[in-house]
Amino acid sequence: MGFDLLNKLDVVVAICNRQTLAPSYSSSKFKAIIGECGEAIFNLFESKYQEFSREQVLAVTAQSPYAFTIQLKAERTRKTIKVTMSDYDEDQLMIVGQDITELKKLEYSLQAYASLMETQEKSLIKMAYTDSLTGIANRRAMFKRFNEYIQNQNQNQNQNQNNTKGSIAVIDIDHFKQFNDVYGHEFGDYVLKRFAEKVTLALDNDCYFARIGGEEFCVFSYTRNGAELTTLIDTVLDSIKCYEILTPEKNMTQLSFSAGIVENTTHGTTLDELLSNADKALYFAKATGRGQVISYSTDLLAKYNAKPMPKFREIKR
């Protein structure tokens, strides 16, 4: 029957009575790890595997083996044994125990590694879409969120659902260069962080707020039209003007910003186009006195009696 070979191979196997589980043969490793008394085997399996029952043992057939996993302590080490019961003959079962301890260890290691990789991936994604100085979303994140919004809007249109336009505000801190020039870049960074905190608190869940470069920020409102977003940003501006910051010289200074507003589909269909037109409105807000919110239109020059300036970036900020 090859049982001597099984002993030499150190295989966990036994031939047992179907009714009592009393072994007519059991390998040395089976005896060492599981036992050799039928009632003891029953008790062991029942204690280690709650679903184990005599009824299930009696129902075992060649087409329907019975398998479960138990934890055992052998030679001062804890082992994981996968037990499989199958037909041997009409009155007997074959019980095979597969030591899967190392396999389980490998499985746990792979799970731990997968969990670590998932955590690192989430961390990298967060870093990729977060402004490292202020902790809010960055330019990349704003483009991602806007593209997701457009895709969702297109799906809603295909389903004949109401389509809200959404609007964008580009915000630029007034005279920010002076903070760096007079007090140093460390204070300038401090101003940016406090500014981001205050604006975040002043906005609601309808808005997505991001730093898109230097002292320039962007607010994307999912449902407001241009006029409604202008009203909101005006309110934010009022709250910012009331905020005072202590300078390194122990003096109090106040903040202000200028903003340009555009409406999706009315003033552009891509984020690049919308930001460009919002930047033009921001230019006029700066050129005509700062500390104000201006909506983009094609007749900005005539509307505000402003003289065109060659480059917005050359304005003293």
C-alpha positions as CSV (number, residue, x, y, z in Angstrom):
1,M,0.0,0.0,0.0
2,G,3.1,2.3,0.1
3,F,2.5,3.3,3.8
4,D,6.2,2.9,4.5
5,L,7.0,5.3,1.8
6,L,4.5,7.8,3.2
7,N,6.3,7.6,6.6
8,K,9.7,8.1,4.9
9,L,8.2,11.1,3.1
10,D,6.9,12.4,6.4
11,V,3.4,12.9,5.0
12,V,0.4,13.7,7.2
13,V,-2.0,11.0,6.3
14,A,-4.3,8.4,7.9
15,I,-6.9,5.8,6.9
16,C,-9.8,6.0,9.4
17,N,-13.1,4.4,10.2
18,R,-15.9,6.5,8.8
19,Q,-18.0,6.2,11.9
20,T,-15.3,6.6,14.6
21,L,-12.3,8.1,12.8
22,A,-10.2,5.5,14.6
23,P,-7.1,5.1,12.3
24,S,-6.4,1.7,10.8
25,Y,-3.2,3.4,9.6
26,S,-1.6,6.7,10.4
27,S,1.7,8.1,9.3
28,S,4.3,9.1,11.9
29,K,3.7,12.8,11.1
30,F,-0.1,12.4,11.4
31,K,0.4,10.9,14.8
32,A,2.8,13.6,15.9
33,I,0.7,16.6,14.7
34,I,-2.9,15.3,14.8
35,G,-3.0,12.2,16.9
36,E,-3.9,8.5,16.6
37,C,-7.1,8.0,18.7
38,G,-10.4,8.3,16.8
39,E,-12.2,10.2,19.6
40,A,-9.2,12.4,20.1
41,I,-9.2,13.3,16.4
42,F,-12.9,14.1,16.6
43,N,-12.4,16.3,19.6
44,L,-9.4,18.0,18.1
45,F,-11.2,18.8,14.8
46,E,-14.4,19.9,16.7
47,S,-12.4,22.2,19.0
48,K,-10.3,23.7,16.2
49,Y,-12.9,24.0,13.5
50,Q,-16.4,24.9,14.7
51,E,-18.2,23.7,11.5
52,F,-16.8,20.2,11.8
53,S,-19.4,17.6,12.6
54,R,-19.9,13.8,12.5
55,E,-22.8,14.3,10.0
56,Q,-20.5,16.0,7.5
57,V,-17.9,13.3,7.9
58,L,-20.6,10.6,7.1
59,A,-21.6,12.6,4.0
60,V,-18.1,12.6,2.5
61,T,-17.9,10.9,-0.9
62,A,-15.3,10.7,-3.7
63,Q,-17.1,13.5,-5.5
64,S,-17.6,15.5,-2.4
65,P,-14.5,15.7,-0.2
66,Y,-14.5,17.6,3.1
67,A,-11.7,20.2,3.6
68,F,-11.0,22.7,6.4
69,T,-8.0,24.4,8.0
70,I,-6.9,24.2,11.6
71,Q,-4.1,25.7,13.8
72,L,-2.0,23.2,15.7
73,K,1.0,23.5,17.9
74,A,3.7,21.0,17.1
75,E,7.3,20.9,18.5
76,R,6.9,24.3,20.1
77,T,5.9,25.9,16.8
78,R,2.4,26.8,15.6
79,K,1.5,25.1,12.4
80,T,-1.4,25.6,9.9
81,I,-2.7,22.3,8.6
82,K,-5.2,22.0,5.8
83,V,-7.2,18.8,6.4
84,T,-9.0,17.0,3.5
85,M,-11.3,14.0,4.1
86,S,-12.2,11.8,1.1
87,D,-13.4,8.3,0.4
88,Y,-10.9,5.4,0.8
89,D,-13.4,2.5,0.6
90,E,-17.0,1.9,1.8
91,D,-16.2,2.0,5.5
92,Q,-13.1,4.1,5.6
93,L,-12.0,7.6,4.9
94,M,-8.6,9.0,4.0
95,I,-7.5,12.0,6.0
96,V,-4.7,14.0,4.5
97,G,-3.2,16.9,6.4
98,Q,-1.2,19.4,4.3
99,D,1.2,21.6,6.3
100,I,0.6,25.0,4.8
101,T,2.4,27.0,7.5
102,E,5.1,28.4,5.2
103,L,2.4,29.0,2.5
104,K,0.4,31.0,5.0
105,K,3.4,32.9,6.1
106,L,4.1,33.8,2.5
107,E,0.4,34.7,2.0
108,Y,0.5,37.0,5.1
109,S,3.8,38.5,3.8
110,L,2.2,39.2,0.4
111,Q,-0.8,40.7,2.0
112,A,1.3,42.9,4.2
113,Y,3.4,43.9,1.2
114,A,0.2,44.6,-0.9
115,S,-1.1,46.7,2.0
116,L,2.2,48.6,2.2
117,M,2.2,49.2,-1.5
118,E,-1.4,50.4,-1.4
119,T,-0.6,52.8,1.4
120,Q,2.5,54.1,-0.5
121,E,0.5,54.5,-3.7
122,K,-2.2,56.5,-1.9
123,S,0.6,58.6,-0.3
124,L,2.2,59.2,-3.7
125,I,-1.2,60.1,-5.3
126,K,-1.8,62.5,-2.4
127,M,1.6,64.1,-2.9
128,A,1.0,64.4,-6.7
129,Y,-2.3,66.2,-6.2
130,T,-1.5,68.3,-3.1
131,D,0.3,71.6,-2.8
132,S,3.2,70.9,-0.4
133,L,3.2,74.4,1.1
134,T,-0.5,75.0,1.8
135,G,-1.8,71.5,2.0
136,I,-4.7,72.2,-0.4
137,A,-5.1,70.9,-4.0
138,N,-2.6,71.9,-6.6
139,R,-2.9,72.8,-10.3
140,R,-2.8,69.1,-11.4
141,A,-5.6,68.3,-9.0
142,M,-7.7,71.2,-10.3
143,F,-7.4,70.0,-13.9
144,K,-8.3,66.4,-12.8
145,R,-11.3,67.6,-10.9
146,F,-12.5,69.8,-13.7
147,N,-12.2,67.0,-16.3
148,E,-14.1,64.6,-14.0
149,Y,-16.8,67.3,-13.7
150,I,-17.1,67.7,-17.5
151,Q,-17.3,63.9,-18.0
152,N,-20.1,63.7,-15.4
153,Q,-21.9,66.6,-17.0
154,N,-21.7,64.9,-20.4
155,Q,-23.2,61.8,-19.0
156,N,-26.0,63.8,-17.4
157,Q,-26.8,65.4,-20.8
158,N,-26.9,61.9,-22.4
159,Q,-29.4,60.9,-19.7
160,N,-31.5,64.1,-20.3
161,Q,-30.7,65.4,-16.8
162,N,-30.3,69.0,-15.9
163,N,-26.9,70.4,-16.7
164,T,-25.4,73.0,-14.4
165,K,-22.7,75.2,-15.9
166,G,-20.3,75.7,-13.0
167,S,-18.0,78.7,-12.7
168,I,-14.3,79.5,-11.9
169,A,-12.6,82.3,-10.0
170,V,-8.9,83.0,-10.2
171,I,-7.6,84.8,-7.1
172,D,-4.4,86.6,-6.7
173,I,-3.1,88.1,-3.4
174,D,-2.5,91.8,-3.7
175,H,1.0,93.2,-3.3
176,F,2.3,89.8,-2.3
177,K,5.7,90.6,-3.7
178,Q,6.2,93.1,-0.9
179,F,5.8,90.5,1.7
180,N,8.7,88.6,0.3
181,D,10.8,91.7,-0.4
182,V,10.3,93.4,3.0
183,Y,10.1,90.4,5.3
184,G,11.6,87.5,3.4
185,H,10.3,84.4,1.7
186,E,9.7,82.6,4.9
187,F,7.1,85.2,5.9
188,G,5.8,85.0,2.4
189,D,5.2,81.3,2.8
190,Y,3.5,81.9,6.1
191,V,1.1,84.4,4.4
192,L,0.3,81.8,1.7
193,K,-0.5,79.2,4.3
194,R,-2.7,81.4,6.4
195,F,-4.4,82.8,3.3
196,A,-5.2,79.3,2.1
197,E,-6.6,78.4,5.5
198,K,-8.9,81.4,5.7
199,V,-10.3,81.0,2.2
200,T,-10.9,77.3,2.7
201,L,-13.0,78.1,5.8
202,A,-14.9,80.8,3.9
203,L,-15.9,78.4,1.1
204,D,-18.6,75.7,1.1
205,N,-18.7,72.1,-0.1
206,D,-19.9,73.3,-3.6
207,C,-16.4,74.7,-4.2
208,Y,-13.0,73.1,-5.0
209,F,-10.1,75.2,-4.0
210,A,-6.5,74.9,-5.3
211,R,-3.3,76.8,-5.5
212,I,-2.3,77.0,-9.1
213,G,1.0,78.8,-8.8
214,G,2.8,81.3,-6.7
215,E,0.3,83.6,-5.0
216,E,-2.4,82.6,-7.4
217,F,-5.4,80.4,-6.4
218,C,-8.4,79.0,-8.1
219,V,-12.0,78.3,-6.9
220,F,-14.2,76.0,-9.0
221,S,-17.9,76.0,-8.1
222,Y,-19.8,73.0,-9.4
223,T,-23.3,74.6,-9.5
224,R,-23.0,78.4,-9.3
225,N,-23.3,80.6,-12.3
226,G,-20.9,83.5,-12.8
227,A,-23.0,86.0,-10.9
228,E,-23.5,83.7,-8.0
229,L,-19.8,82.9,-7.7
230,T,-19.0,86.6,-7.9
231,T,-21.2,87.2,-4.9
232,L,-19.5,84.4,-3.0
233,I,-16.0,85.5,-3.8
234,D,-16.9,89.1,-2.8
235,T,-18.0,87.7,0.6
236,V,-14.7,85.8,0.9
237,L,-12.8,89.0,0.0
238,D,-14.6,90.9,2.8
239,S,-13.6,88.2,5.3
240,I,-10.0,88.3,4.1
241,K,-9.8,92.0,4.5
242,C,-10.8,91.7,8.1
243,Y,-7.9,89.3,8.8
244,E,-4.7,90.6,10.3
245,I,-1.3,89.0,10.2
246,L,1.6,89.7,12.6
247,T,4.8,90.5,10.7
248,P,8.3,89.5,11.9
249,E,8.7,93.1,13.1
250,K,5.6,92.7,15.4
251,N,3.4,94.9,13.2
252,M,0.0,94.0,12.0
253,T,-0.7,93.9,8.3
254,Q,-3.8,93.1,6.4
255,L,-4.5,91.0,3.3
256,S,-6.4,91.6,0.2
257,F,-6.9,89.9,-3.2
258,S,-8.1,90.5,-6.7
259,A,-10.2,88.0,-8.6
260,G,-11.5,87.2,-12.1
261,I,-14.6,85.2,-12.7
262,V,-15.6,83.1,-15.7
263,E,-18.6,80.8,-16.4
264,N,-18.2,77.4,-17.9
265,T,-19.4,77.1,-21.6
266,T,-20.1,80.9,-21.6
267,H,-16.5,82.0,-21.4
268,G,-14.8,78.8,-22.5
269,T,-15.1,75.1,-22.7
270,T,-11.7,73.9,-21.6
271,L,-10.0,74.7,-18.3
272,D,-7.1,76.3,-20.1
273,E,-9.4,78.7,-21.9
274,L,-11.4,79.4,-18.8
275,L,-8.3,80.2,-16.8
276,S,-6.9,82.4,-19.5
277,N,-10.1,84.5,-19.6
278,A,-10.3,84.5,-15.8
279,D,-6.7,85.8,-15.8
280,K,-7.8,88.6,-18.1
281,A,-10.6,89.6,-15.7
282,L,-8.1,89.4,-12.9
283,Y,-5.8,91.7,-14.8
284,F,-8.4,94.4,-14.9
285,A,-9.2,93.9,-11.3
286,K,-5.5,94.6,-10.6
287,A,-5.3,97.4,-13.1
288,T,-8.3,99.3,-11.8
289,G,-7.5,99.3,-8.1
290,R,-7.1,95.8,-6.7
291,G,-9.1,94.3,-3.9
292,Q,-12.1,93.6,-6.1
293,V,-13.8,90.8,-8.1
294,I,-14.5,91.3,-11.8
295,S,-16.4,89.0,-14.1
296,Y,-14.9,88.4,-17.5
297,S,-16.6,89.9,-20.6
298,T,-15.4,90.7,-24.1
299,D,-15.9,94.4,-23.4
300,L,-13.8,94.7,-20.3
301,L,-11.8,97.7,-21.6
302,A,-14.9,99.8,-22.4
303,K,-16.8,98.6,-19.3
304,Y,-14.1,99.7,-16.9
305,N,-12.5,102.5,-19.0
306,A,-9.2,100.8,-18.4
307,K,-6.2,101.2,-20.6
308,P,-4.8,97.9,-21.9
309,M,-1.5,96.9,-20.4
310,P,0.8,94.6,-22.4
311,K,1.4,91.9,-19.9
312,F,-0.5,91.1,-16.7
313,R,2.5,89.4,-15.2
314,E,4.4,92.8,-15.3
315,I,1.9,94.4,-12.9
316,K,3.4,95.1,-9.5
317,R,1.7,92.6,-7.3
